[in-house]
Amino acid sequence: MPGIRIRDAARFLGVSDDTVRRWIDNGTLSSAVDDAGRKVVDGLELARLARAHADLPDDPTTGGRSARNRFVGLVTAVTSDTVMSQVEMQCGPHRVVSLMSTEAVHELGLEPGSVAVAVVKATTVLVETP
């Protein structure tokens, strides 16, 4: 079991250390003690809890699609020149940045505060570990 310290678990879930401790106390998460004597939670159990508690808004678009990575969020900034634009979104805890034509920005009506869906379809996804 990859043991994850309480403070790190809290950071990954976007909650306080006390919330993780309460979840341990009420049985939502189990804990163990690592070799250094620190309380840790199981990484797989934490991942399952994170998925179960993921709270993203419903996707307002409809229809079939092949892309599975869809992030509903708010546009936080649009930086444009005559040809290209950079659109920044906040999708839950994630910042998503897209480069697109300024024409597309205008056609979609993208501006700070508007709701949008970031769709990610990539042939390459890099995964790193600490």
LINVENLIN-V850471 format. One record per pair of residues at least 24 apart in sequence whose C-alpha atoms are under 10 Angstrom apart, sorted by the first residue. I is the first residue (numbers start at 1). J is the second residue. Records with the same first field share a line. If there is no record, write none. Layout:
I = J  J
This chain:
1 = 32  41  42  43  44  45
2 = 34  40  41  42  43  44  45
3 = 31  32  33  34  38  39  40  41  42  43  44  46
4 = 31  32  34  38  39  40  41  42  43  44  46
5 = 31  32  33  34  38  39  40  41  42  43
6 = 31  38  39  40  41
7 = 40
8 = 40  41
9 = 40  41  42  43  46  47  50
10 = 46
12 = 46  47  50  93
13 = 46  47  49  50  51  53  54  93
14 = 50  93
54 = 92
55 = 92
56 = 91  92  93
57 = 91  92
58 = 117
59 = 116  117
60 = 115  116  117
61 = 116  117
66 = 121
67 = 119  120  121  122
68 = 119  120  121
69 = 117  118  119  120  121  122
70 = 117  118  119  120  121
71 = 96  116  117  118  119  120
72 = 115  116  117  118  119
73 = 113  114  115  116  117  118
74 = 110  111  112  113  114  115  116  117  118
75 = 110  111  112  113  114  115  116  117  118
76 = 110  111  112  113  114  115
77 = 110  111  112  113  114
78 = 102  105  110  111  112
79 = 111
80 = 105
87 = 111  112
88 = 112  118
89 = 113  114  115  116  117  118
90 = 115  116  118
91 = 115  116  117  118
96 = 120
